[in-house]
Amino acid sequence: MRAVIIYTKGPAWIDDKPFWEQGLHPHRLYLVDVLQDRLVSAGPFTDHTGGLVIINVETLEEAEEVTENDPAVLEEKFTYEVHPWKPLEGLFVENG
């Protein structure tokens, strides 16, 4: 199964700073180290309000556990939501 983790600004987020100035390097290293081959995609929102991670997991509890131990969550830079997710196979939407 796949899970989507939606990170949003937490109490320790500094509103007048972009994501690259929030001290999120430990968060990135944690995701790379812990998720390794389970990571499908990840990245920040360009409006500097958080980010999104898509991972392969056996259960949603596994995704919750990974996220609860994320340094950015522990430092309250992010809050999060975890959702089960299934991509639509074969869907292509053309822009314009």
HUCOR-V13211 format. One record per residue. N is the residue number from 1. RES is the residue in three letters. SS is DSSP state (A for helix, B for strand, O for the rest). BURIAL is + if it has 16 or more other C-alpha atoms within 10 Angstrom, else -. Layout:
n: {N,N}
res: {RES,RES}
ss: {SS,SS}
burial: {BURIAL,BURIAL}
This chain:
n: {1,2,3,4,5,6,7,8,9,10,11,12,13,14,15,16,17,18,19,20,21,22,23,24,25,26,27,28,29,30,31,32,33,34,35,36,37,38,39,40,41,42,43,44,45,46,47,48,49,50,51,52,53,54,55,56,57,58,59,60,61,62,63,64,65,66,67,68,69,70,71,72,73,74,75,76,77,78,79,80,81,82,83,84,85,86,87,88,89,90,91,92,93,94,95,96}
res: {MET,ARG,ALA,VAL,ILE,ILE,TYR,THR,LYS,GLY,PRO,ALA,TRP,ILE,ASP,ASP,LYS,PRO,PHE,TRP,GLU,GLN,GLY,LEU,HIS,PRO,HIS,ARG,LEU,TYR,LEU,VAL,ASP,VAL,LEU,GLN,ASP,ARG,LEU,VAL,SER,ALA,GLY,PRO,PHE,THR,ASP,HIS,THR,GLY,GLY,LEU,VAL,ILE,ILE,ASN,VAL,GLU,THR,LEU,GLU,GLU,ALA,GLU,GLU,VAL,THR,GLU,ASN,ASP,PRO,ALA,VAL,LEU,GLU,GLU,LYS,PHE,THR,TYR,GLU,VAL,HIS,PRO,TRP,LYS,PRO,LEU,GLU,GLY,LEU,PHE,VAL,GLU,ASN,GLY}
ss: {O,B,B,B,B,B,B,B,B,O,O,O,O,O,O,O,O,O,A,A,A,O,O,O,A,A,A,A,A,A,A,A,A,A,A,A,A,A,B,B,B,B,B,B,O,O,O,O,O,B,B,B,B,B,B,B,O,O,O,A,A,A,A,A,A,A,A,A,O,O,A,A,A,A,O,O,O,B,B,B,B,B,B,B,B,O,O,O,O,O,O,O,O,O,O,O}
burial: {-,+,+,+,+,+,+,+,+,+,-,-,+,-,-,-,-,-,+,-,-,+,-,-,-,-,+,-,-,+,+,-,-,-,+,-,-,-,+,-,-,+,-,+,-,-,-,+,+,+,+,+,+,+,+,+,+,-,-,+,-,-,+,+,-,-,+,-,-,+,+,+,+,-,-,-,+,+,+,+,-,+,-,+,-,-,-,-,-,-,-,-,-,-,-,-}
